[in-house]
Amino acid sequence: MEPIEGEVVYFSKVDHTPKNLHKYFHKIKKHIGFTPQHSSFYPKLTVKENLLHFGNLYGIEHKTLIENAKSLLEFTELYAHRNKLAEHLSGGMQKRLDLSCSLIHKPKLLILDEPTANLDPITQEEIIRLIQEVNKQGVTIVLASHQLEIMEQLCNKLVIIHHGSVRSQGEVDEVLKPLMDDAVVINISTGKEKERLIEIVKKLPVTKIIDQGHQLVLQSAAPELAVAALIRIARQENLHLHDVDLRKPSLLEILTKITQEVKASEESAKHE
């Protein structure tokens, strides 16, 4: 299928020049593995049969294929289930089988689409651990996900896409820092003590105060100074702070901010 628009480029190690991925895909597809969001294995084949089938599609020599399959079954803890029909596996096991099928030819690049979607928290952690182990073995991993906490846990580089356009990209810290100040999170009782604390906070070097009931979130370009001043004043006025935590903005907060900025820009353009 021809791409509708755009171009994906890779750099050849042979002549060190950029090449069009689509044009030369027949040469480099053996280096790429892909796991879609929805299962791509054959439910009426056993776990082992699925691995052998996908391995044969890549033309792997039979002896090597058998060794690769055994190694993957052990790595993903599916060896004891190798003769089960894929449709009889649990959701977590099916996700591990999908991952195994995309790794059977030992790719250098693995592309994952929503690898932890619709999984319970324990199974999510198992899949995350497997992905991290694959990466440690030298495989470059590109993943797409709406589960931002998973992205923060797994990725060292990010691309944020909104309405089909790239809004931010780079190292995780590079993406987080320019878009939002660090946050100071304060846990406190409600009532007059909280009202007095808000009055104090307004005089500190903070850019925004978010009231979340028993928790205040302060955004500040100088968080250390804000925390030091807050603690000093709270002691002077005998205010009780249950907990004060300094943290980086989350990806969810960043995405929310980007969404708000895009919406504001679109609204502004309508009225021009």
C-alpha positions in Angstrom: 0.0 0.0 0.0 1.3 3.4 -1.0 1.6 6.0 1.8 -1.1 8.7 1.5 1.4 11.5 2.4 4.6 12.1 4.3 7.8 10.1 4.3 9.7 7.9 6.7 13.5 7.9 6.3 16.2 5.6 7.6 19.9 5.9 7.4 21.8 3.2 5.5 24.9 1.8 7.3 26.2 0.8 3.9 26.5 4.1 2.1 25.5 6.4 5.1 22.8 8.1 3.2 19.1 8.7 4.1 16.7 6.4 2.2 13.0 6.2 1.8 11.6 3.4 4.1 8.7 2.6 1.8 10.9 2.2 -1.3 13.5 0.0 0.4 11.1 -1.8 2.8 11.7 -5.2 1.2 15.4 -4.9 2.3 14.9 -3.7 5.9 11.6 -5.3 7.0 13.5 -8.2 8.6 14.9 -5.7 11.0 11.5 -4.4 12.2 9.0 -6.0 14.5 5.4 -4.7 15.0 2.8 -5.5 17.7 -0.6 -3.8 17.0 -3.1 -2.9 19.7 -5.4 -5.8 18.7 -4.2 -9.4 18.6 -2.5 -10.4 15.4 -1.9 -14.0 16.1 -4.1 -16.9 14.8 -6.5 -18.0 17.6 -6.9 -21.5 16.2 -3.1 -22.2 16.2 -1.2 -23.1 19.3 1.3 -20.8 20.9 4.2 -22.6 19.3 2.5 -22.9 15.9 2.0 -19.1 15.9 5.7 -18.5 16.5 6.8 -20.9 13.8 4.3 -19.5 11.3 5.5 -15.9 11.8 9.1 -17.1 11.8 8.6 -18.8 8.4 7.2 -15.6 7.0 10.6 -14.1 7.6 12.3 -17.1 6.0 14.2 -18.1 9.1 16.2 -21.3 8.8 14.3 -24.1 10.6 16.9 -24.9 13.2 17.4 -21.3 14.1 13.6 -20.8 14.2 13.2 -23.6 16.7 15.9 -22.1 18.9 14.4 -18.6 18.7 10.9 -19.9 19.5 12.1 -21.9 22.5 14.1 -18.9 23.8 11.1 -16.6 23.4 8.7 -19.0 25.1 11.0 -19.1 28.1 11.6 -15.4 28.1 7.8 -14.6 28.0 7.0 -17.4 30.4 4.8 -19.1 27.8 6.8 -22.4 27.5 4.4 -24.3 29.7 1.5 -23.2 27.5 3.2 -23.7 24.1 0.7 -26.4 23.1 -2.4 -24.4 24.0 -4.6 -22.9 21.4 -4.0 -19.1 21.4 -7.7 -18.4 21.9 -7.6 -20.2 25.2 -4.9 -18.0 26.7 -5.7 -15.2 29.2 -5.5 -11.6 28.1 -2.0 -11.1 29.5 -0.7 -14.3 27.9 -2.2 -13.3 24.6 -0.4 -10.0 24.8 2.9 -11.9 25.6 2.3 -14.1 22.6 1.8 -11.0 20.4 5.0 -9.6 21.6 6.8 -13.0 21.0 5.5 -13.1 17.4 6.9 -9.7 16.7 10.3 -10.7 18.2 10.7 -14.1 16.5 13.1 -12.8 13.8 15.1 -10.8 16.4 14.4 -7.3 15.0 16.5 -4.3 15.7 13.4 -2.0 15.9 10.2 -3.0 17.7 7.1 -0.9 17.2 4.3 -1.3 19.7 0.8 0.2 19.5 -0.9 0.5 22.9 1.0 -2.4 24.5 -0.7 -2.2 27.9 -4.3 -1.2 26.8 -7.2 -3.1 28.5 -4.9 -5.0 30.9 -5.2 -5.1 34.7 -2.5 -3.3 36.7 -0.6 -6.5 37.6 -0.5 -7.7 33.9 0.5 -4.2 32.8 3.5 -4.3 35.1 4.5 -7.7 33.6 4.3 -6.4 30.0 6.3 -3.3 31.0 9.0 -5.5 32.6 9.2 -7.5 29.3 9.4 -4.4 27.2 12.2 -3.1 29.4 14.1 -6.4 29.2 13.8 -6.4 25.4 15.2 -2.8 25.3 18.1 -3.9 27.5 19.0 -6.5 24.9 19.7 -3.7 22.4 16.3 -3.4 20.6 15.1 0.1 19.9 11.5 0.4 20.9 8.9 2.9 19.5 5.6 2.8 21.2 2.3 4.7 20.8 -0.1 5.0 23.7 -2.7 7.2 25.4 -1.6 5.8 28.8 0.7 8.7 29.7 1.9 7.2 33.0 3.1 4.2 31.1 5.0 6.5 28.6 6.7 8.3 31.5 7.7 5.0 32.9 9.1 3.5 29.7 10.3 6.3 27.4 13.4 8.5 27.4 12.2 10.4 24.3 8.7 11.7 23.6 6.6 13.1 20.7 3.3 14.6 21.7 0.8 14.6 18.8 -2.5 16.5 19.0 -5.0 16.8 16.1 -2.5 15.2 13.8 0.3 17.7 14.5 3.5 17.3 16.5 3.1 19.8 19.5 6.3 18.8 21.3 9.2 16.4 21.1 12.6 15.6 22.6 14.0 14.1 25.8 11.4 13.7 28.5 12.9 16.6 30.6 13.0 18.8 27.5 9.3 18.2 26.8 8.2 18.7 30.4 10.2 21.7 31.5 9.4 24.4 28.9 5.7 23.8 29.0 5.0 24.0 32.7 6.7 25.0 35.9 7.6 22.5 38.6 4.8 21.8 41.0 4.7 21.9 44.8 2.0 19.7 46.2 0.7 20.5 49.7 -1.7 18.2 51.7 -3.7 20.1 54.2 -6.9 20.2 56.2 -9.8 22.2 54.8 -11.3 25.2 56.7 -9.9 28.4 58.0 -6.3 27.0 58.1 -6.5 26.2 54.4 -7.9 29.7 53.7 -5.1 31.3 55.5 -2.6 29.1 53.7 -4.0 30.2 50.3 -3.5 33.8 51.4 0.1 33.1 52.2 0.7 31.2 49.0 -0.5 34.1 46.9 2.5 36.1 48.1 5.0 33.4 47.2 6.8 33.0 43.8 4.1 30.8 42.3 2.5 31.2 38.9 -0.7 29.2 39.5 -2.7 27.7 42.5 -4.9 24.7 41.9 -7.3 23.9 44.8 -8.0 20.1 44.9 -9.8 20.0 48.3 -7.3 18.5 50.8 -4.5 19.2 48.4 -3.1 22.4 46.9 -0.9 22.2 43.7 1.3 25.2 43.2 3.1 25.8 39.9 6.3 27.8 40.3 9.4 28.7 38.3 11.3 28.8 41.6 9.9 25.9 43.5 12.7 25.5 46.0 12.3 29.2 47.1 8.6 28.8 47.3 8.8 25.7 49.5 11.4 27.3 51.8 9.3 30.4 52.2 6.1 28.4 52.7 7.6 26.2 55.5 9.1 29.3 57.2 5.8 31.2 57.3 3.8 28.1 58.3 6.0 27.6 61.3 5.7 31.3 62.3 1.9 31.1 62.1 1.7 27.6 63.6 0.0 26.2 60.5 0.0 22.4 60.1 1.1 21.0 56.8 0.5 17.3 56.5 2.9 16.9 53.6 4.8 19.0 51.1 6.1 17.4 47.9 8.1 18.9 45.0 7.6 17.2 41.7 7.9 17.6 38.0 4.7 18.1 36.0 3.2 14.9 34.7 2.6 14.1 31.0 -1.1 14.3 31.6 -0.7 17.9 32.9 1.5 18.7 29.9 -1.0 17.3 27.4 -3.9 19.1 29.1 -1.9 22.4 28.9 -1.2 21.8 25.2 -4.9 21.0 24.5 -5.9 24.2 26.2 -3.4 26.2 24.3 -4.6 24.8 21.0 -8.2 25.3 21.8 -7.5 28.9 22.9 -5.6 29.5 19.7 -8.4 28.1 17.6 -11.0 30.2 19.4 -8.8 33.3 18.9 -8.5 32.6 15.2 -12.3 32.4 14.9 -12.7 35.9 16.2 -10.1 37.5 14.1 
